Amino acid sequence: MNTKRFNKTPLAASLSLILGASLMAPVVAQEATDNAADTEIIEVTGIRGSMIKSMDIKRSSSGIVDAINAEEIGKFPDTNLAESLQRITGISIERTNGEGAQVSARGFGPDRNLVTLNGRQMPTTTGERNFDFSNLAAEGVSGVEVYKTSKADVPTGGIGATINILTHRPLNSPGQQGTFAVEAWDDATSQINGATPQISGLYSITSDDGKFGVALSASYSERDSGSQQANVNFFRSFPGTLSTGPGVPDDETQTNRYGENDIFSVPQNTSYRFEEQQRKRTNAQLTLQYRPMDNLTATLDYTYVSKQNDTQNNIISAWYTYGDTINIWSDGPNVSPLIYSELHNTPTGPADLAIGASAFSVKEGSDSIGLNLEYEYSDNLSFSFDHHESSAEAMPNSPLGSANEIQLRALVRQSTATDFTGERPVLSIVGASTATAEDFQVTGSVFTNNLNESHISQSQFHGEYILEDAGTIDFGIALTHSQNRARSKGIIRNNWGGEGPTGLFSSDQFTSVSVADRFDNMSGGNFDGYTGEVEILANYFEFDFEGVRDIAAANLGVQSAQVGDCGNSFCPSSDYASDRDQYTKEEMAAIYLQYNYEGEFGDMYYDFHLGVRYEKTDVTATSAVPDFVPSALWVGVTEVGLVNRPSRTYGTRDASYDHVLPSFNFNLFPHDDVVLRFAYSETIGRPRYGQMIGGLNVNAGARVDGGIGSTGNPGLLPLESTNIDLSAEWYYDEGSYVSFGYFTKDVENDILTLPEDFTNGIFNPADGPYAEEAALALDINGDPIGDNLQLQREYIFATYGATDPNVYMDNGNIVIAGNPLTDNLLNFKIETPQNVEGSTGYSGFEFAVQHLFGESGFGGIINYTVTDTDNQHDDFLLTPQLAELGISDSANLVAFYEKDGLSVRAAYNWRSKYIVSLVQDGSAGPGPRYIEEYAQIDLTVSYDIPQVEGLSVFLNGINITEENLRVVGRNSNQVLAAIQQGARWGLGVRYSF
């Protein structure tokens, strides 16, 4: 047999043993050649060794696969797995609070990729399919494999890729080894001064006879981080021909006003959010291996993950009501204000300046126990069996719940303006500087408990039969039982129009903080060309959340339908049985068969892998959601509240689907150093859990012109993707290669969520004879987003408050209850997911170069991925539409120097603009959200102490140039979020033996 193929050489076989990469090894095993004993094996460590090992996996794989390996035991390239993965061609990440959390592959978002741990499907704490990489420390990981093409023996569920995380196996590293590290981190985004610790260790030992091994890894880390944000909840978009709605006159108050052929957008509000987070994370894994005989290996492992996040934030905001306005507009046809403003000279006086605060905590945890048996029955037949039981949970970790907010208001706004011309929106509020603590009044509040639970029980059986010169056959079955339950209970006071008196609070409970000092690395506009009055908001109020909460609870009445565990309406409730409860169960069975063959065309070696996988999935979705009394309560100027009944509505829906999924991988070696690959496969991507819920939820807080809600569809079919991949790879030197690939994906059964009108038997007091009478008597139009609503409420109370029990005063606030005999039904827009007919095409190119500059110590990686699709969002279209989230281009540049104990590595990671959410409810609703083009630079420096073998000091820097993040709407002027980020620096010491 020709031995030119790289993975057949003695060096490659030895590297595979060093790696313990049995899952990645080719399906056709070959005995070592006769001269294997004479081959000298030189193990290369450090960055260079990691790159060579990763290249070996890529070169010897049966499909298109990329990998990252620990440079040495317990020394993964980054402190965060997601941040390491973004260096792989076609992989980009999404960050949460400046930290890599979720992975996109070839533009497909986190829930379109399958993440496994040692080949096992794992539960998540997110309540969805997307895996949160920030839960898993990198120190216990030995490698990560990214399958870009599918094979019959690879689990389904990833349209973009299947990502397999590998942990340490002691029998793959004979002897005694260990590594321990201590690190201190400082995060520039946090206002809390001081460093936080990170401690990690990994110890591995095997018996002298190589039959028994134990590995234990553990890590503990703390992180203090912050976030400074300028936000707009959403922009409302309208055709330029609009004659009603936002009052934008066609006169001298408007500069560069839009035309009839344009669409224009106006902001709903502008707010500043200043947040602090404290995170504690613990990881541990114990692995036991026993090899009583050469042909049998048993592995028992247990993995534990715990994470606690404490969050505090303060918000100051101004809500636009679309009154008298002075604006400067951008050019068309997609028009947005460069500067938008409103005057608040209304009959009811100045508008409200709103402030809010939150203080809550969430705890996440997961554990997994698994058993793996590998048995070589004969030279021709081998088996493996794997079973694991894994659970994950996210729960409140505070008496104040897993999410909360209290809002206050002061009626001081005379005019409001936002300048969108800078990096962040700049807010001007004329009158804000006069506000004192005594001016503030309690408005709405929300205290929520969320509980997500997930469990997976999975058994997998694999077999391989060698047909001598006729190839091999792989076969297997997998049975997966998945349960996901999401429960929530909200205590919501919907009095956003204000309740109770002013004067409840004193200055010792409020601290005035400079806005400019907090946004010290993010500039904004200065209202150039604006003709209205300007008072740029100079300060915001941080207030004592618990102190304000206690005063509100003591001075405001208990709402009988909104009572928490503390006995009032200002704390969460653990009575999940009275609110939302969503349970989804999936039973998945798979069977596969794959034929593998290798041969020669003349002097060219080739191999192919032809397989088929059959999958059947049964879905059961049960939901218990709140039921409401028929009479809604008009409790605020624009707010209508719904009142829960003691009971709930339950519903269960079943569905099932099955698929036959063929795959074909062909690899041709026209030269010793060149590999040409072709792959065809069909894969599926299952719907999100949130899209499969069995019941209908309507939000308890509605507006006078309607409410919103959501429902699921357990009968949704998974996405079905037909994939073709072509790749050419040239391995021209040790540790060096260049590759170029092209891929296409044709995806059917795309899922689009559309709003559907629905009346839930709830009567709207703002849409009935009382409201009509008041509008007629006051000669107003009753515009649901205007200032006349308060006048209507006052008229109704003055006219009927003494005679109609449905009209009354509650803690100084007018309440009007819906009347089933006279009022019209409240309409709800119910977001409903559904499969869309037709197919969508995706394609892209991938290019990568890895090069080691001889023995100089220098080396680097450059890769670039271009993606394209006909499933793009049309920003000029106002109605809901289909578009794949996350599609983007990406590029990575890694340069390093490693010699004489000194190691320096810099990584530049770039991602183009991409969409993260779509138009939701038509012409006037929230529009698309894009994350703008983003790049950052990370740095790692380490030095081996020559006097102590195995001891090194290191410095890690993340986002060292302090790049910021922006989220925009239909164009770059529609800034939805401008998030100031900072650098993170870690200094540590590591000892290995």
Secondary structure, 3 states (H helix, E strand, C coil): CCCCCHHHCHHHHHHHHHHCCCCCCCCCCCCCCCCHHHCCCCCCCHHHHHHHHHHHHHHHCCCCEEEEECCECCECCCCEHHHHHCCCCCEEEEEECCEEEEEEECCECHHHCEEEECCEECCCCCCCCCCCHHHCECCCEEEEEEECCCCCCCCCCCCCCEEEEEECCHHHCCCEEEEEEEEEEEECCCCCCCCEEEEEEEEEEECCCCCEEEEEEEEEEEEEEEEEEEECCCEEEEECCCCCCCCCCCCCCEECCCCCCCEEEEECEEEEEEEEEEEEEEEEEEEEEEEEECCEEEEEEEEEEEEEEEEEEEEEEEECCCCCECEEECCCCEECEEEEEEECCCCCCCEEEEEEEEEEEEEEEEEEEEEEEEEECCCCEEEEEEEEEEEEEEEECCCCCCEEEEEEEEEEECEEEEECCCCECEEEEECHHHCCHHHCEEEEEEEEEEEEEEEEEEEEEEEEEECHHHCEEEEEEEEEEEEEEEEEEEEEECCCCCCCCCCCCCHHHEEEEEHHHHCCCCCECCCCCCCCCCCECCEEEEECHHHHHHHHHHHCCCECCECCCCCCCCCCCCCHHHCEEEEEEEEEEEEEEEEEEEEEECCEEEEEEEEEEEEEEEEEEEEEEEEECCECEECCCCEEECCEEEEEEEEEEEEEEEEEEEEEEEEEEEECCEEEEEEEEEEEECCCHHHCCCCEEECCEEECCEEEEEECCCCCCCEEEEEEEEEEEEEEECCEEEEEEEEEEEEECCEEEEEEEEEEEEECCCCCHHHHHHHHHHCCCCCCCCCHHHHHHHHHHHHHCCCCCCEEEECCEEEEECCCCCCCEEEEEEEEEEECCCEEEEEEEEEEEEEECCCCCEEEEEEEEEEEECCCCCCCCCCCCCCCCCCCCEEEEEEEEEECCEEEEEEEEEECCEEEECCCCCCCCCCCEEECCEEEEEEEEEEECCCCCCEEEEEEEECCCCCCEEEECCCCCCEEEEEECCCEEEEEEEEEC
